[in-house]
């Protein structure tokens, strides 16, 4: 969307003010869910309300409050739209992981799949496991806002913490 004459939608999105992205000061991410907030701008009891926005960072939960600086430019006789919202679609990925298992092969497979289910919010039906000769294979279906590189890094980090050596990792 560009040049909005409507309120920001409360959906996962990227927000810009005068084409500059709104970046979280805590985690440096830029995915938010914005909400309208009505603020009493006069003395209490007068009842004059002003619309502001409160956006919740989807990475760390930090709240960012801002207003809409859109205004009418009398020199150009045009309205300058400041806020733009770009809705983010959730992408689906298929992931295939081949990893080495040692003596505790069932324990490693179980702990790895449980951690993946927890971190990626995966249902049990979306994971298929197969134990070959010393190598386990996982096939996963996930939906995520994250890019492939972030998902790859997160999976590798989980494997490293569980002392699992990944032979092959394919994300499509």
N, C-alpha and C positions, 0 to 999 in steps of 0.2 A: 504494500500500500504506500502511496505517497500523497502528500497534500490532503491530510485527513480533515473532514468536517464533521467527524463523529468521535465519540469517546474511544479511548484505547480499550481493546477487548481483553478480558482476563484470561488469556491463553499464553502458552509458552511462546516467546517471541524475542526478537532483537529490537531495541528501541533506539532511535536517533533523535537528537535535538539539533536542529540546523545542520543535518547530515553528519554530525559527530556522534559516534556510538556511545551509549551509556554503559560505562564499564564499572564493575564492582570494585570498590576501593580495598576490599578485604582479600578477594581471591583472583582478581583481574579477569573474570569471566564476563560474558555479556548476554546471557540468557536469563530472561526475567518473566514473571507473571505480574502484569500491572493491575492495580485496583484503584478505583476512584475513592477519594476520601473527601468528605465535606468538613471544612474548617470554619469556625466562627471567627471572622476577621475583625469584628467590632467588639465593643465592650460586651460582657456577658448580658444576655437578656434582650439585646437588640434584635437578634435573629437574622443578621446578614451572614450568609454562607458563601464560601468560596470553594471551588472545586480544585483539588490538588490530586496528585497521583502518588501512590506508594507502590513501589515495584520490589518484589521479592526475588533475590538471586536464586536460581535453581541449582546452583552448585554448592553454595555455602549457607544460604538462608538469610544473608544480610539484607536488611531493608533499606531502600533508597527512596527518599521523598523528593519530589520535584513538581514544578508547576508547568503550565503550558504557556510559553512565551510567544505564541502566535499573536500577530497584531496586524492592524491595517496600516499600510504605508500610504499616507496622504499625498506624498510627492509623486509616487508612481501610480496612485489610485488603484492599488492592488492589495489583496490580503496575503500576508506572508505566513505560510504554514510552517511551524517549527517542528512539530512532533510527527515522526513517521514510525510505523510499527510494521515489522516484517515477521509474519507468523512462521514458526518453525514446524516442519513436518517431522514426524517420528518415522525413522527409517527402519526397515527390517533387514537383519543380517543372518546369514548362515555361516556357522563357524565349525571348522574341523580341526581338532587338536590331536596330534599323535605325541605321546610322551612315554618315556621309559619308566618302568616300575621295577622295584627290587623285590626283596623278600616279603614286604608288607604290601603286596600289590593291591589287594582289596581295600585295605585301610587307606592307602594313598588315593585310590580312585574315589572312594566314598568321601574323603575329606575334601578333595579337589572339587568334585561335583557339588557338594554341599556349599562350599564357599562361593562357587560360581552362581549357584541358585540364589544365595543370599545377596551378593553384590549386584547382580544383573536382574534381579526379580524375575527369575525364570521358573516356569512350572515344570514339574517332574516329567510331563509328557514331551516337553521340548528338548530333553536330553536323551541321547542314545549312547550306551557304552558298549564297548567290545574289548575283550582282553585277548590279545594275540600273544605270541611267544615273547614275553618280556616287554611288550609294548601295548599300551592301552590306547584306544581310540574313543574320543568323545565327539559327538555331533550335536550342535546346539543351534536353536533358533532363538534370536532375541530381537526386541524392538528397543531402539535407543535414539536419543537426541545426539549422542556423541559421534564423533567422526571415527573412522576405522582405526586411525593411528592411536587415538585415546583408548579404544577398546583393546587393541593389541598390547599397549603398554600396561594396562590394568591386568590383563590375563597373565602376562609375563611376570608381573609383580606378585600376583597370587601364587604362581608356580614357584617363584624364587623363595617366598616365605614358607612354603610347604616342602621345600627341598625336592622339587620335581623338575626333571630335565625335559624340556620340550624338544621333540625332534622336528615337528612340523606344525605350523599354525597358519591356517588358511581362513580368511574372512572374505565373504562375497556378499 
